[in-house]
Each structure stands twice: as structure tokens, then as C-alpha cells.
Amino acid sequence: MTTGPLLIAYDGSPDARAAISEVARLLPGSRAIVLYARQPIEGLAAHVEGHPALENLNGIEEATLDASERIAYEGAELARAAGLDAKPRVSSSLATASEAIVDAADEVDAALIVLGSRGRRGLRAAVLGSTSTNVLHHTRRAILVIPSEAVAAARRQQLSAERV
């Protein structure tokens, strides 16, 4: 069993905020790394190589990195306010968000990966993907997926409707 920190995937969404609150309630005082997995502009740049618009991408890339750092910092601040010993981290790779989360968890030897759930199902999950499902299927670490209150309420309502 690892004694590493929690790795909390954070994208600024209400679902990610709910995950921070809940894991802080469940594991108060834990060490945590709050990770924002950004997708750098290089992926787009590879497709427009030689195009005049490429010259304008450098400023955009710097701005998105700044925004990414602010998101990670915001998540770490929320985690600290909730009682966790948290530090921000930005992953900047051409990998998918789920691959970046798994890689970061390995790099920091995370004891637990924590993710919020958007509750995507069916076609939406197939088209948009499910980061939590992908992390679950590709990590060798423990994972905790926490639905936001809105997702949990929708699931309760659906279950009640199915029972009628």
C-alpha cells in the first residue's frame, strides 16, 4: 500500500468541486495534489503547420498555460479550504486527460485517484468519452469517483421513476 498523496483531478467544474468537498470530508487532513490536465495547443499546431495562423498560436499557448495554472491553483485553494494539505499541478501533454491523470498518479505514487463524475451515459458517454471510466480501466491504483449532488439527485430521480 502506498503512502503517497491523493491525486485529485480538477477541471473547475461543479463535479470536480463536489469531489474535492467529499474527499476532504472522507479523508480530512490528507496530502493531495490537485491536477489540471491541459491539452496544449501543439496538437492543433501540428495540423496547421506552415499556415500563417500558426504565428499567432504562441500567444494563445502562453494564455492557455496561464489559465491552466489558475485552474489548478483554484482547485488546490478549494482543497486547502476544505481541510486538505493540497498543492496544485498542471499536466501539459498531448495525451488525453485520462492518460495524463494515470501518468501523473504514477509519477507522484498516488495512494488514491479522485475524480468527479459528470454522469454521462449512453450516446453522450460514447461520443464525449468518460474520463473516469478511462482512468478506471487504465490505472493500477485505487480510484474514487464522486458524483456531484446534481448527478446523485438525477440518479435518485431516475431510480424512483423506474420503480413506479
KAUR-V74446 format. One record per backbone hydrogen bond with DSSP energy under -1.0 kcal/mol. CO is the residue of the C=O (numbers start at 0). NH is the residue of the N-H. Records with the same first field share a line. If there is no record, write none. Layout:
CO->NH + NH
This chain:
4->110
5->32
6->113
7->34
12->16
13->17
14->18
15->19
16->20
17->21
18->22
19->23
20->24
21->25
22->26
26->29
29->84
30->5
31->86
32->7
33->88
34->9
35->90
37->92
39->42
40->44
41->45
43->46
47->50
50->53
51->54
52->55
53->56
56->60
57->61
58->62
59->63
60->64
61->65
62->66
63->67
64->68
65->69
66->70
67->71
68->72
69->73
70->74
71->75
72->76
73->77
74->78
75->79
76->80
77->81
78->83
79->82
82->28
83->85
84->31
86->33
88->35
90->37
95->99
96->100
97->101
98->102
99->103
100->104
101->105
102->106
103->107
104->109
111->6
112->143
113->8
114->145
121->125
122->126
123->127
124->128
129->133
130->134
131->135
132->136
134->138
141->112
143->114
145->116
147->151
148->152
149->153
150->154
151->155
152->156
153->157
154->158
155->159
156->160
157->161
158->162
